[in-house]
Amino acid sequence: MEPIVGSQVRHLYEVERLSIRQIAKKLRMARKTVGRVVRNERVMRSYPDSILRSYERLIDQWYQEYPFLRASQVYERSCLPKSRPMPSFKSSPDGPRLLPPS
């Protein structure tokens, strides 16, 4: 949760004396979330980093070179053993084709 929203919830609760239900309705938030903010409990769950985080630059580079790549092609490219050369793609009217290694 953003700090601005948290401070707004605490202001409505402590200064304006609104109930948790009223605050939730006014800010269009879940009542449980407002309650957690008021009680200073952790509101948002922290998620672990994505497995793709280390591949983001490489995938971005692929999409800059080949903006038509499908997710399955990105997956195939990323799963190739390092000893094999990277496949090359050729554009055709039917869509991109994977060319055999030369």
Buried (B, 14 or more C-beta within 10 A) or exposed (E): EEEEBBEBBBEBBEEEEBEBEBBBEBBEBEBEBBBBBBEEEEBEEEEEEEEEEEEEEEBEEBEEEBEEBEEEBBEEBEEEEEEEEEEEBEEEEEEBEEEEEE
